[in-house]
Amino acid sequence: MKILEAQSATLTNFEVYTHLKDIQTKHRTGGRRPGNLDNVMKELIQYLEEAPSPLAQKPCPYKEDTIRNLLEQLRPYDLTKAEILMIINHRPTSMENLNIIIEELELRFPDENEQWAIIDIVKEVLGAQDAEEMKQAMADNTEMAKKDEQKRQEDEKRRYDSMLMDE
């Protein structure tokens, strides 16, 4: 496979998620495809659907017109493409999060009201997940990851033990 144009476009997590879901739907009706492709797609979709990702919220607050609306409302702030991308991917709802995303926030927006206006736009357009709900979802994800790791270790031990028994 040959890469024709490296970095020709940068995609948001929402665009990647939508594309993978479309591919998954189309290929269910089609023929076979490489197993590792299925695994990568499944794991990436699973990652994008886990908290604290905005895509984990049900119903998903993102739609194509939502992102267009966000871009229009943030245009006066002269944010870079990378900053817009991170805002869409991370949905900052606090000053701490916004400060990490926007380079030199205090220098570019010395008026704190402007900084809060950006956060208000994000909350209005993309919504804001309840903090308690997000903490619970993240705790659930951690617990599930621990159980998966424990199961993987037990399976590995069983395989190792069965190899020893076969010898």
Buried (B, 14 or more C-beta within 10 A) or exposed (E): EEEEEEEEEEEBBBBBBBEBEEBEEEBEEEEEEEEEEEEEBEEBBEEBBBBBBBBBBEEBBBEEEBBEBBBEBBEEBEBEEEBBBBBBBBBBBEBEBBBEBBEEBEEBBEEEEEBEBBBBBBEEBBBBBEEEEBEEBBEEBEEEEEEEEEEEEEEEEEEEEEEEEEE
